[in-house]
Amino acid sequence: MVVPVSVLDGWHGCTESGLVIGDGDVPDDYDRACEVDGLAGVIAIGGGGPRGLVLADEPATTCYLPEPRVFVRWLGANSDADLIEAASAVLTDPTTEWEECGVWETDGPAVLMDSVTAGNELDVEYPTGGGLPEQAPVAIPPGRWTVRAVHTSANEETSVGLVQLLPGHRADDLVPSLGT
């Protein structure tokens, strides 16, 4: 999950009143993130404003490469170098079959985090002494980004997921990937 810093406190993650771990009948933020179809999607956070970017529905080690504006997801590889090499090959291959995943608008820097975690708990150490929740800063300028994604195998030993942000589109192209 990628959440703009400006609305981080509005992301409540998985709660006891949600459907996954609670006995509620109203989806919480984590439930809504899990409802995203496809490899990525955009969902509302709080009462409006910037939205969050959901990176597929499976947990995968993910990093952000700012130069090509791409999230690289580890689906299978022998090393970091193999994964990055595969990502580079996919990005430069004109035959890559990308899935269009909507438009994400952000007002600036964001945080890459697990969607189960509430934004206001990122600085709270786990009670069992396991450190802080995993998170990484995403240095991104404000803008509207067309989101495209692909999961592919570069070879028998390396599979990579990519979610790329492409700049520039018309305002009337804004169509959220979920009706939220």
C-alpha positions as CSV (number, residue, x, y, z in Angstrom):
1,M,0.0,0.0,0.0
2,V,1.2,3.5,-0.8
3,V,-0.3,6.3,1.2
4,P,0.4,10.0,0.8
5,V,2.0,11.4,3.9
6,S,-0.7,14.1,4.1
7,V,-3.4,11.5,4.7
8,L,-1.4,8.9,6.6
9,D,-3.3,9.4,9.8
10,G,-6.6,8.8,7.8
11,W,-5.5,5.2,7.0
12,H,-6.8,2.9,9.7
13,G,-5.7,-0.5,8.4
14,C,-7.2,-3.7,9.8
15,T,-9.5,-3.1,12.7
16,E,-11.5,-5.2,15.1
17,S,-14.7,-3.6,13.7
18,G,-13.8,-4.7,10.1
19,L,-14.7,-7.9,8.3
20,V,-11.3,-9.8,8.4
21,I,-10.6,-10.0,12.1
22,G,-13.7,-8.4,13.6
23,D,-17.3,-9.2,13.7
24,G,-18.4,-6.0,12.0
25,D,-20.5,-5.8,8.9
26,V,-18.8,-2.6,7.4
27,P,-15.5,-3.0,5.6
28,D,-12.5,-1.3,7.2
29,D,-9.6,0.2,5.2
30,Y,-7.8,-3.2,5.0
31,D,-11.0,-4.9,3.7
32,R,-11.3,-2.2,1.0
33,A,-7.7,-2.7,0.0
34,C,-8.2,-6.4,-0.3
35,E,-11.2,-5.8,-2.6
36,V,-9.1,-4.2,-5.3
37,D,-9.2,-6.3,-8.4
38,G,-6.2,-6.5,-10.6
39,L,-2.5,-5.9,-9.9
40,A,-3.0,-2.4,-8.5
41,G,-5.8,0.1,-7.8
42,V,-6.7,3.4,-6.2
43,I,-8.9,3.7,-3.1
44,A,-10.2,6.6,-1.0
45,I,-8.5,7.5,2.3
46,G,-10.5,9.3,5.0
47,G,-13.1,11.8,3.9
48,G,-11.5,12.7,0.6
49,G,-8.4,14.3,-0.8
50,P,-5.5,12.2,-1.9
51,R,-6.1,8.5,-2.4
52,G,-4.0,5.5,-1.6
53,L,-2.4,3.1,-4.2
54,V,-2.9,-0.6,-3.5
55,L,-0.2,-2.9,-4.9
56,A,-2.0,-6.1,-5.7
57,D,-3.5,-8.3,-3.0
58,E,-0.6,-10.5,-2.2
59,P,2.2,-9.6,0.2
60,A,5.5,-9.2,-1.6
61,T,8.8,-7.5,-0.7
62,T,8.6,-4.2,-2.6
63,C,10.9,-1.3,-3.3
64,Y,10.4,2.0,-5.2
65,L,12.8,3.1,-7.9
66,P,12.3,6.9,-8.4
67,E,13.9,7.3,-11.8
68,P,11.5,5.1,-13.7
69,R,8.8,5.7,-11.1
70,V,8.2,2.0,-10.6
71,F,7.4,-0.2,-7.6
72,V,9.4,-3.5,-8.0
73,R,7.7,-6.5,-6.3
74,W,9.7,-9.6,-5.5
75,L,7.7,-12.6,-6.9
76,G,10.7,-14.9,-7.2
77,A,14.5,-14.4,-7.8
78,N,17.9,-15.7,-6.7
79,S,19.1,-12.2,-5.8
80,D,18.3,-8.5,-5.7
81,A,20.5,-8.0,-8.8
82,D,18.5,-10.6,-10.8
83,L,15.2,-9.0,-9.8
84,I,16.3,-5.5,-10.8
85,E,17.8,-6.8,-14.0
86,A,14.4,-8.5,-14.8
87,A,12.6,-5.3,-14.0
88,S,14.8,-3.2,-16.3
89,A,14.2,-5.7,-19.1
90,V,10.5,-5.6,-18.7
91,L,10.4,-1.8,-18.6
92,T,12.3,-1.5,-21.9
93,D,10.5,-4.3,-23.7
94,P,7.9,-2.7,-26.0
95,T,6.0,-6.0,-26.1
96,T,5.2,-6.0,-22.3
97,E,1.5,-6.4,-21.8
98,W,0.7,-3.9,-19.1
99,E,-2.6,-3.9,-17.2
100,E,-4.1,-0.4,-16.9
101,C,-4.9,0.2,-13.2
102,G,-6.5,3.7,-13.1
103,V,-5.2,7.1,-12.1
104,W,-3.6,8.0,-8.8
105,E,-3.4,11.6,-7.6
106,T,-1.0,12.5,-4.9
107,D,-0.1,15.8,-3.3
108,G,3.6,14.8,-2.7
109,P,5.6,12.3,-0.7
110,A,4.1,9.0,0.3
111,V,4.9,5.9,2.5
112,L,5.1,2.3,1.2
113,M,3.6,0.2,4.0
114,D,1.6,-2.9,4.8
115,S,-2.1,-2.2,4.3
116,V,-3.0,-4.0,7.5
117,T,-1.1,-1.3,9.6
118,A,-2.8,2.0,10.6
119,G,-0.9,5.1,9.4
120,N,-0.7,6.5,12.9
121,E,0.9,3.2,14.2
122,L,4.0,3.3,11.9
123,D,6.1,4.9,14.7
124,V,4.8,2.5,17.4
125,E,7.0,-0.5,18.2
126,Y,5.4,-3.9,18.2
127,P,4.4,-5.0,21.7
128,T,6.5,-8.1,21.4
129,G,9.7,-6.1,20.8
130,G,9.8,-6.8,17.1
131,G,10.7,-3.3,16.1
132,L,8.6,-0.9,14.0
133,P,6.2,-1.8,11.2
134,E,7.9,-2.1,7.9
135,Q,7.7,1.1,5.8
136,A,9.7,3.0,3.3
137,P,9.5,6.6,2.1
138,V,8.4,7.2,-1.5
139,A,9.8,10.5,-2.8
140,I,7.2,11.5,-5.4
141,P,6.2,14.9,-6.6
142,P,2.6,16.1,-6.5
143,G,0.7,15.0,-9.6
144,R,-1.7,12.8,-11.4
145,W,-0.2,9.5,-12.4
146,T,-1.5,6.9,-14.8
147,V,-0.9,3.5,-13.1
148,R,0.0,0.4,-15.0
149,A,1.2,-3.0,-13.8
150,V,2.5,-6.3,-14.8
151,H,3.5,-9.6,-13.3
152,T,5.9,-11.6,-15.5
153,S,8.7,-14.2,-15.5
154,A,11.9,-13.1,-17.0
155,N,13.2,-16.7,-16.9
156,E,12.6,-19.9,-14.9
157,E,14.2,-18.5,-11.8
158,T,13.1,-14.8,-11.9
159,S,9.6,-13.4,-11.6
160,V,8.9,-9.8,-11.0
161,G,5.9,-7.6,-10.4
162,L,6.0,-3.9,-11.6
163,V,3.6,-1.1,-10.8
164,Q,4.7,2.0,-12.8
165,L,3.5,5.6,-12.5
166,L,3.3,7.5,-15.8
167,P,3.0,11.3,-15.8
168,G,0.6,13.3,-17.8
169,H,-3.1,12.8,-18.6
170,R,-6.2,15.0,-18.9
171,A,-8.3,15.7,-15.8
172,D,-11.3,14.1,-17.5
173,D,-9.5,10.8,-17.7
174,L,-9.7,10.4,-13.9
175,V,-11.5,7.2,-13.2
176,P,-10.9,5.5,-9.8
177,S,-10.4,1.8,-10.0
178,L,-13.0,1.3,-7.3
179,G,-16.1,3.2,-6.7
180,T,-14.9,4.4,-3.3
